[in-house]
Amino acid sequence: MKHRTLIMAGVGMSLALVAAACGSSKSSSSPTSSNSSQPYEVGFDSSLSGPYAANGVGQRDGFMAYIDYVNAHGGENGHQIKVTVLDDAADISTATANETQLIAESHVSITVGWLVSNLCGAAATIATAQKVPILCSAIGSNLLDPVEPYVYSARNSQTSEALPMVTFAKTLLKTATPKVAIMIYGSAASSGLQTALEALVKSNGWQLVANENVPLTETDISAQTAQVIAGKPDIIMGSLYDPLAVSFMRSLQAQNVTAPFLDYDGASLQGSLVPLKDPDYYVISSVTLTGQGSGSGLATYQAATQAAGANPTAPFVNVGYVQGIEVASALKTCGFPCSGSAMQKAMDTLNVNTNGVTTGPIVFTPTDHETLDDFAFYNWDSSTQAVTTAASGLTGGS
């Protein structure tokens, strides 16, 4: 995919070559000039290769679709938005080097992307020290409470998905004392969800029959799946991204296990819901998964992704698109030029109605850097042979 504002660093390049490439792409004019020919500088880092590449590429494509749409309509405050894109390959040392490069060499107002919460946490230390905001798509709850001034969650934290999972589970259960299994993969963000689910299961007097944690680098989850099946759960809750979710559900199907599985928002329509076509599989989200609806924001979403050649329902395209909305809106408030500290002030006052792209407005305040607090569940409807909204308007919390 070709983007007008995209500067891409190849995975195989050495850091020196990446730095040289980025240095040669920068404008020779003063970065503090108010000349309209000067662009805003934004850094984007995600896992464009490695085990999470499908999500990272989708996230990039969604982000660039919105930024290209903004640039095609005049930019913000008369300035184009230039994005330097780097690949962390899901590696912490690469992620921290990328964060340093984006701040020191590209002089960005903000870094965005950050698919994996562990990488977000590592890069956040650098962002805070350099006073440049970082906007992560996955983030550990420890970075949100207490609030870190320069660290933002592009959407809800996974911890906030625990309460709506349990609330929705009650509508599916046929017993007041169900047997529950928890199945997560071991990111920092998912660990927060696991802890919150454990507490809610206990407070409701439910029986926890399995509590499985899949290491980040693991692709074979047969051992954890066997433990879940052995527990004979009435309901399963947790976090498995698309490939693991598909493997897990197919194993359940093979063993005739029909317990509903409520999965987190790292799963997607094209990545797991459509391939599985399983009415017992549900995905929670505060961002549209289908891209369909009556809101004017959804019409723009369709137009922007179509113009960029991106699939609006591919994994994480929606998440990247929302990050694009957040960044462009904050730049508009920030004015030009926009330093990291000025961008932080703009982020702290962000209040954007996405008109259907998200379940509610995007809001940040100086004391709350987690946005989106309403959730919907999606699943496969056998009668219509399509993904449908199974529930909506569920309040987040733990």
C-alpha positions in Angstrom: 0.0 0.0 0.0 1.4 3.4 -0.9 0.8 6.4 1.3 1.6 10.0 0.5 2.9 10.7 4.0 4.5 7.4 4.8 8.2 6.9 5.4 8.9 3.2 6.0 11.9 1.7 7.6 12.6 -1.9 6.4 12.9 -4.6 9.0 16.3 -5.8 7.7 18.0 -2.4 7.9 20.6 -1.7 10.5 19.7 1.1 12.9 22.3 3.3 11.3 20.7 2.9 7.9 17.3 3.6 9.3 18.5 6.7 11.0 20.1 7.9 7.7 17.0 7.3 5.8 14.9 9.2 8.2 17.5 12.0 8.3 17.5 12.4 4.6 13.7 12.5 4.4 13.3 15.5 6.8 12.8 19.0 5.5 15.7 21.3 5.6 13.6 24.2 6.8 13.5 25.1 10.5 11.2 22.9 12.5 9.8 25.9 14.3 8.8 27.7 11.1 5.1 28.6 10.7 5.4 28.3 7.0 2.5 26.3 5.7 4.9 24.1 3.6 6.3 22.7 6.9 4.5 19.5 8.0 3.7 18.2 11.4 6.0 15.3 12.4 4.4 12.2 13.8 6.1 8.8 14.7 4.4 5.5 14.3 5.8 2.2 15.7 4.1 -1.2 15.5 4.9 -4.9 15.0 4.9 -5.0 11.2 6.8 -8.3 11.3 7.0 -11.2 13.7 4.1 -13.0 15.4 1.7 -10.1 15.5 2.4 -8.7 12.0 -1.2 -9.1 10.8 -2.4 -6.8 13.5 0.5 -4.4 13.2 0.1 -4.0 9.5 -3.7 -3.5 9.9 -3.1 -0.9 12.6 -0.6 1.0 10.3 -3.0 0.8 7.4 -5.9 2.1 9.4 -3.8 5.0 10.9 -2.5 6.0 7.5 -5.9 5.8 5.9 -7.2 8.5 8.3 -4.0 10.6 8.1 -4.1 10.5 4.3 -7.7 11.4 4.3 -6.9 14.5 6.5 -4.0 15.4 4.3 -6.1 15.1 1.1 -8.6 17.6 2.7 -6.0 20.2 3.5 -4.2 18.8 6.6 -4.6 20.4 10.0 -4.2 24.1 10.4 -3.0 24.3 6.8 -0.2 21.8 7.4 0.2 18.3 6.2 0.9 15.5 8.6 4.1 13.5 7.9 4.4 10.1 9.5 7.6 8.2 10.0 6.8 4.5 10.4 9.1 2.0 12.1 8.8 -1.8 12.8 9.6 -3.1 16.2 9.0 -6.8 15.2 7.5 -7.3 18.7 11.0 -6.9 20.2 11.5 -4.6 23.3 15.0 -3.5 22.4 14.0 -2.6 18.9 10.9 -0.7 20.2 13.0 1.4 22.6 15.5 2.2 19.9 12.7 3.2 17.6 11.2 5.5 20.2 14.6 7.2 20.8 15.1 7.6 17.0 11.6 9.1 16.4 12.1 11.7 19.1 15.8 12.5 18.6 15.9 12.4 14.8 12.4 13.0 13.4 11.5 15.5 16.2 8.0 14.1 16.4 5.2 15.7 18.4 3.9 12.3 19.4 4.6 8.6 18.9 1.6 6.3 18.2 0.9 2.7 17.4 2.5 0.4 20.0 0.6 -2.8 19.4 2.0 -4.8 22.3 1.5 -3.5 25.9 5.0 -4.7 27.1 6.6 -2.6 24.3 4.4 0.4 25.1 5.6 0.2 28.7 9.3 0.1 27.7 8.9 3.0 25.3 6.8 5.0 27.7 9.8 5.5 30.0 11.7 7.2 27.2 8.6 9.2 26.1 8.1 10.5 29.7 11.8 11.4 30.1 11.7 13.3 26.8 8.3 14.9 27.4 6.8 13.6 24.1 3.3 11.9 24.3 3.0 8.3 23.5 -0.4 6.9 22.4 -0.6 3.1 22.8 -3.2 0.7 21.4 -2.5 -1.7 24.3 -1.3 -0.6 27.7 -0.8 -2.0 31.2 -3.1 -0.6 33.8 -0.1 0.5 35.9 0.5 3.3 33.4 -3.0 4.6 33.7 -3.5 4.5 37.5 -2.0 6.7 38.7 -1.9 8.7 35.4 1.4 9.2 33.7 1.4 12.7 32.2 2.8 11.7 28.7 1.2 8.2 28.4 -2.2 7.7 26.7 -4.3 4.7 25.9 -5.8 4.9 22.4 -8.9 3.0 23.6 -10.0 1.3 26.8 -7.6 -0.8 28.9 -8.1 -4.5 28.9 -8.7 -4.3 32.6 -11.9 -2.3 31.9 -13.2 -5.2 29.8 -13.6 -7.4 32.9 -16.9 -5.9 34.2 -18.7 -5.9 30.8 -17.6 -9.5 30.3 -19.1 -10.6 33.5 -22.2 -8.5 33.0 -22.8 -10.0 29.6 -21.9 -13.5 30.8 -24.8 -13.4 33.2 -27.2 -13.0 30.3 -25.8 -16.2 28.7 -25.6 -18.4 31.8 -28.3 -20.8 32.8 -27.1 -21.2 36.4 -26.4 -18.7 39.2 -23.3 -20.6 40.3 -21.5 -21.3 37.0 -18.1 -23.0 36.5 -15.8 -20.4 34.9 -12.5 -20.7 32.9 -10.1 -17.8 32.3 -7.9 -18.1 29.2 -5.5 -15.2 28.5 -2.2 -14.6 26.7 0.5 -13.1 28.9 0.9 -9.5 28.0 1.0 -6.8 30.7 -2.4 -5.6 29.6 -4.0 -9.0 29.7 -2.5 -9.7 33.1 -4.6 -6.8 34.4 -7.7 -8.3 32.7 -6.9 -11.7 34.3 -6.6 -10.2 37.8 -9.8 -8.3 37.4 -11.7 -11.3 36.2 -10.4 -13.4 39.1 -11.8 -10.8 41.5 -15.2 -10.6 39.8 -15.6 -14.4 39.6 -14.8 -14.6 43.3 -17.1 -11.7 44.3 -20.0 -13.3 42.4 -19.5 -16.7 44.1 -18.7 -18.4 40.9 -16.4 -21.4 40.7 -13.1 -20.9 38.9 -12.2 -24.3 37.3 -9.3 -23.2 35.0 -7.1 -20.1 35.0 -4.7 -20.4 32.1 -1.9 -18.0 30.9 -0.3 -18.4 27.5 3.2 -16.9 27.2 3.6 -14.1 24.6 5.9 -16.2 22.4 3.8 -19.4 22.5 1.9 -20.6 19.5 0.9 -24.1 20.8 -1.9 -23.7 23.3 -2.9 -27.3 23.5 -1.8 -27.7 27.1 -3.8 -24.7 28.3 -6.8 -25.7 26.2 -6.8 -29.2 27.7 -6.9 -27.7 31.2 -9.9 -25.6 30.2 -11.8 -28.5 28.7 -11.0 -30.6 31.7 -12.7 -28.0 33.9 -16.0 -28.4 32.1 -16.8 -24.7 32.2 -20.2 -23.1 31.7 -18.5 -20.0 30.4 -14.9 -18.9 29.3 -13.6 -15.4 29.5 -10.2 -13.9 28.5 -7.9 -12.7 25.8 -6.6 -14.6 22.8 -5.7 -12.7 19.7 -7.0 -14.0 16.3 -4.8 -17.1 15.5 -4.8 -18.4 19.1 -8.6 -17.7 19.3 -9.3 -19.7 16.2 -7.1 -22.6 17.4 -8.8 -22.6 20.8 -12.3 -22.5 19.5 -11.7 -25.3 17.0 -10.3 -27.4 19.8 -13.4 -26.8 21.8 -15.6 -27.7 18.8 -13.6 -31.0 18.3 -14.4 -31.9 21.9 -18.1 -30.8 21.6 -17.6 -28.1 24.2 -20.2 -25.4 23.7 -19.4 -23.0 26.5 -19.4 -19.4 25.3 -16.0 -17.8 25.0 -16.0 -14.0 25.6 -12.8 -12.7 24.0 -11.1 -9.4 24.3 -10.7 -6.6 21.8 -7.5 -8.0 20.3 -9.6 -10.3 18.2 -11.3 -9.1 15.1 -14.0 -9.7 12.5 -11.9 -11.0 9.6 -9.3 -12.6 11.9 -11.5 -14.8 14.0 -15.3 -14.1 13.9 -15.7 -14.8 10.2 -13.3 -17.7 9.9 -14.9 -19.4 12.9 -18.6 -18.7 12.2 -19.2 -20.0 15.8 -22.2 -18.6 17.7 -20.5 -19.5 20.9 -17.6 -17.1 20.2 -18.0 -13.4 21.2 -15.6 -10.4 20.8 -15.9 -7.3 23.0 -15.0 -3.9 21.5 -15.4 -0.2 22.1 -14.5 0.4 18.4 -16.6 -0.7 15.4 -15.8 -4.2 14.1 -18.1 -4.2 11.2 -17.6 -0.7 9.9 -21.4 -0.6 9.3 -24.0 1.8 10.7 -25.8 5.0 10.3 -23.2 7.4 11.8 -21.6 9.9 9.6 -18.2 8.9 11.0 -18.7 5.4 9.6 -19.3 6.8 6.1 -16.0 8.7 6.4 -14.3 5.5 7.7 -15.5 3.6 4.6 -14.4 6.4 2.3 -11.0 6.8 3.9 -10.2 3.1 4.0 -11.4 2.6 0.4 -9.2 5.5 -0.8 -6.2 3.9 0.9 -6.9 0.4 -0.4 -7.4 -0.9 3.2 -9.9 -3.5 4.3 -12.1 -1.8 6.9 -12.7 -5.0 8.8 -9.2 -6.5 8.7 -7.5 -6.9 12.1 -6.7 -3.6 13.8 -7.5 -1.4 10.9 -10.2 0.1 13.1 -7.8 0.6 16.0 -5.2 2.4 13.8 -8.0 4.6 12.3 -9.1 5.7 15.8 -5.5 6.5 16.7 -5.4 8.7 13.5 -8.5 10.5 14.7 -6.9 11.2 18.1 -3.6 12.4 16.7 -5.1 14.6 14.0 -7.6 16.1 16.4 -4.9 16.9 19.0 -2.7 18.5 16.4 -5.6 20.7 15.3 -5.9 21.9 18.9 -2.1 22.2 19.4 -1.5 24.7 16.5 1.7 24.9 14.6 4.5 24.3 15.5 3.5 21.6 18.0 6.2 20.6 20.5 5.8 17.5 22.7 4.8 19.5 25.7 2.3 21.4 23.7 0.9 18.2 22.3 0.5 16.8 25.8 -1.6 19.8 26.7 -3.7 19.3 23.6 -4.2 15.6 24.3 -5.3 16.4 27.9 -8.3 18.4 26.5 -9.3 16.0 23.7 -13.0 15.5 23.3 -14.1 14.0 19.9 -17.4 12.6 18.7 -16.5 9.9 16.2 -20.1 9.6 15.0 -20.3 5.9 15.2 -16.7 4.7 14.8 -16.5 4.2 18.6 -19.1 3.4 21.1 -18.8 6.9 22.6 -16.8 10.1 22.4 -13.0 10.0 22.7 -12.2 12.0 25.8 -8.9 12.6 27.7 -8.4 14.8 30.8 -5.3 15.6 32.9 -6.4 12.9 35.4 -7.7 10.3 33.0 -5.7 9.0 30.0 -7.9 6.0 29.3 -10.7 6.7 26.8 -13.9 4.9 25.8 -15.9 3.4 28.6 -18.8 1.7 26.7 -18.6 -1.7 25.1 -20.4 -3.9 22.6 -20.2 -7.7 21.9 -20.1 -9.1 18.4 -20.7 -12.7 17.4 -21.7 -14.9 14.4 -25.5 -15.0 13.7 -26.3 -18.4 12.2 -29.7 -17.2 10.9 -28.3 -14.3 8.9 -24.8 -15.8 8.3 -23.2 -12.6 9.3 -21.5 -11.0 12.3 -24.0 -9.1 14.4 -24.0 -7.0 17.5 -25.0 -9.3 20.4 -25.0 -6.6 23.1 -24.2 -3.0 23.4 -24.1 -0.2 26.0 -22.2 -2.2 28.6 -20.2 -0.1 31.1 -16.5 -0.7 31.5 -14.8 -1.4 34.8 -13.2 -4.0 37.0 
